[in-house]
């Protein structure tokens, strides 16, 4: 049985919601952001996508630096703004980072049915392939008579 997993975005506002993402921005963590051509970081890197690291949060502002480009001065922006809502996580450990969101979900089923966008994000401690091949008989024995079995069958690639 081949299962196609549901792909989740690693955009911070998609994972934590438009009203809840800012509390998940942490000092020391890295995020990706798309910078326009009129920014210092674009002129230095010649790339739109650049990784930034949060260095400090105070009085509703966050400060960040570009560790790959030390010539660019530390910059800042409001914690709650369009820019921060568009941050993409540099790393994601779904079991740890999405603890509150995964509590009602069987983790074994979640690992078989969900994956995360890893274009920019490093996904840790999670089988992140887009499709998996599993033994249908073993799954049936483990999940027969449950809604989990119905979910797995619905995600089967035929």
N, C-alpha and C positions, 0 to 999 in steps of 0.2 A: 504494500500500500504506500503510495507516494502522497505526501501532504505538502501543499503550498502554504507557507506561513503568512500571516498578516504582518505587513511592514509598518512599524511605528516610527514617526518622525522623532528626531532628537533635538528639535527646536524647543527651547526651554518653555515657551508659552504653550506649545502643543502638549508637552508632557505634564505640566503642572497647572495649566489653565491661565487664562488672561488675567485673572485676579490673584493668582497664587504663585506665579513664577518668581517674583522678586525675592521672596523669602528663601529661595533655593540658590541664589547667587552668593557664593562664598569666597572669602579671602583665600588666596592661594590656588584657587581652581582656574583652569584654562577654558576658554570658550573661543569659538570661531565666529567671525562676523564678516559680512560682505561690505567692503569699503569702496567708495566711489573714486574715480580718477582724480578728483581735486583734493585728495587728502594726502597728508605727509607720508602715511604708511604706504599708500599705493605708489607714490613717487619713489619711495625707497625700495620697495619690494617688487614693483611691477606686477603685482597680483591683487586681484580683488579680494580673495579670501585670505584673511590673515588671522593668526591665533593671538589672542591677548590673554594676559594673566591679571587677575584682580589682586591689587596690592593693599587696598585699604577701603573701608566703607565707613562713612561718617556723615551725619547731618543730611541724610537722604541722597548723598552722592557716592558714587563708587569711583575709585581711581584704578587705572590699569596701565600696564606697560606691555611692550612687544618684546618678549625675551629673545626672539630671533633677530631683532633689529634694535640693538642698544642705543643707536644714534638718535632714535626717536624719543622725545621727552615723554615722561609720564603724562597721561591725559585723564580726563574725568567726564562723567555724564551723570544725570539723575538715575537713581536706582530704578524708578518707575518711569520709563520712557519707551518710545518706539524702538530705539536702538537695543536696549537690553531685552525687550520682548523677542527680538530676532536673534539672540545669541543661540548658537548651536553648541551643545556640550562637547568639550574636548575629550572627556572620558565618561563612560556610563557603566556602573555595576548595578544592573537592574534589581538584584536581590536587596542590595543595601540602599541604593538611591531611590527606589520606587517602593520601599517597604510599605508605606501607607496605601499605595495604590494596588498592590498585589495581595493584600490580606484575604480577600474573599475568593481568590482564584487558586485552584490547585496548581502548585508550582510546576509539577511534572507536565501537566497539560499546557500550561503557559509556555514552557520551554519547547514543546512540540508544535505550538500553534502561532507563536509570536517571534518576530525578529525586529531589529532596530536598524535604522539607516546608519550605515558605517562609512559613508562617503568622507566625512570629516571626523566622526566620533570613533574612538577606540572603545569597543564593547568588551567588558571583562566579565568572566564567570558566567557566561551565557552561550549556549550553542546558537550561533547567529547566522547559520546558513539560511537561505531563502526557501529551500525545499528540503524535505527529509524523506528517507525511505525507512519504513518501519514494518515489523512483522505484524500483519493484521490479526493473526490468531492470538498472539501474546497480548496485543492491545485489547482485543475482545474479552479475553479472560480477565484482564485487570479492570476494565471499565464497563463490562456488560451491564445493561439495565440502568445506566446513569446518563445524565444529560451530557457528560463529558464524551461519551461514546458517540452520541448524536453529533456533537460539535466536530469531532475528529472525522466522522464520515462525511459531514458537509464540506470539510476542507480538502477532501481527497481529490487528487488530480486523476481524471479518468482518461 
